[in-house]
Amino acid sequence: MVGKKIKRYFELLGIYARMDLYSLVRDWKFMLIVIAADLISNLSSVSGIFLLAWKFGGIGGMDRFEVLFMLAYGNIVMGFLNMMGGCNALFPSRIIGRGQWEHMFIMPLPYAVQLTIGIFPFTGSGSFLSGIAVLCAAVHHIETALPWWWPGALIFHLCVSMVIVTAFSYLFASLAFYAPVQCEEISSAVIYGMERTMTFPLSGMPLYIRYPLLTIFPAGLMAWYPTMLLLGKRTAFENGYPAVFALLVSLGAAYFFKKGFQYYVQKGINRYVSGGHRS
């Protein structure tokens, strides 16, 4: 049974990937313009902080290319998440708040499989690809000698950062089960807030700012802290913190999301009028 679910999951991923590819090849000119605009937008989003670092020779103990590495790391994290779940899977409060979760009850597929909807591996890859390109340029200029296992550590920390972002989204999305109208966009507010905050190097910031951004609102774990670990600016003991944090947040998100779902099953949602329109 589990094997069939996994197989079906990847089959649906393939279907959505082909749909995305067809939208690309249907009109090459239009889609190339869209992808170019996406690349320019993503590069411009990191240029401000990098230009400041370039002018002042670094920020908070990080040199220019270490800052560039951090910005590229964050772009890869958000680029991959938006590419693979940027429609609704990454923002579950939208599905719950709009009453679409009830539509999933009648589908003959598990919820996790249904949440594959909305992947854009071709047309939505601008941020991800630009992040990889900028990361390679930053690594090329970084003077620190990197060990042979460093690429594996990079992939591990990228995955941990993605888990943290996704878990936080689902943790706050559980509120939408109780207040669907008010919390319909709470997931997007959380993710966009983390995305905008992750571009700031925390090295030179006071502790009363740094610690909340590594615990309560962990935007620092999306780019800055993993960068410090990967570049050898933290002790070996501190290497495990992001993974432990990701595990705890994931467990919390699973618990509260399940509790909210149980409440939702009992109460339902009242967002539709007799004419079928959302109130």
Stockholm file with secondary structure:
# STOCKHOLM 1.0

chainA/1-279         MVGKKIKRYFELLGIYARMDLYSLVRDWKFMLIVIAADLISNLSSVSGIFLLAWKFGGIGGMDRFEVLFMLAYGNIVMGFLNMMGGCNALFPSRIIGRGQWEHMFIMPLPYAVQLTIGIFPFTGSGSFLSGIAVLCAAVHHIETALPWWWPGALIFHLCVSMVIVTAFSYLFASLAFYAPVQCEEISSAVIYGMERTMTFPLSGMPLYIRYPLLTIFPAGLMAWYPTMLLLGKRTAFENGYPAVFALLVSLGAAYFFKKGFQYYVQKGINRYVSGGHRS
#=GR chainA/1-279 SS CHHHHHHHHHHHHHHHHHHHHHHHHHCHHHHHHHHHHHHHHHHHHHHHHHHHHHHHTCBTTBCHHHHHHHHHHHHHHHHHHHHHHTTTTTCHHHHHHTTHHHHGGGSSSCHHHHTTCCCCTTTTCHHHHHHHHHHHHHHHHCCSCCCTTHHHHHHHHHHHHHHHHHHHHHHHHGGGGTCTTTTTTHHHHHHHHHHHHTTSCCTTSCHHHHTGGGTTSCGGGTTHHHHHHHTTCSCGGGGGHHHHHHHHHHHHHHHHHHHHHHHHHHHCCCCBCTTSCBC
#=GC SS_cons         CHHHHHHHHHHHHHHHHHHHHHHHHHCHHHHHHHHHHHHHHHHHHHHHHHHHHHHHTCBTTBCHHHHHHHHHHHHHHHHHHHHHHTTTTTCHHHHHHTTHHHHGGGSSSCHHHHTTCCCCTTTTCHHHHHHHHHHHHHHHHCCSCCCTTHHHHHHHHHHHHHHHHHHHHHHHHGGGGTCTTTTTTHHHHHHHHHHHHTTSCCTTSCHHHHTGGGTTSCGGGTTHHHHHHHTTCSCGGGGGHHHHHHHHHHHHHHHHHHHHHHHHHHHCCCCBCTTSCBC
//
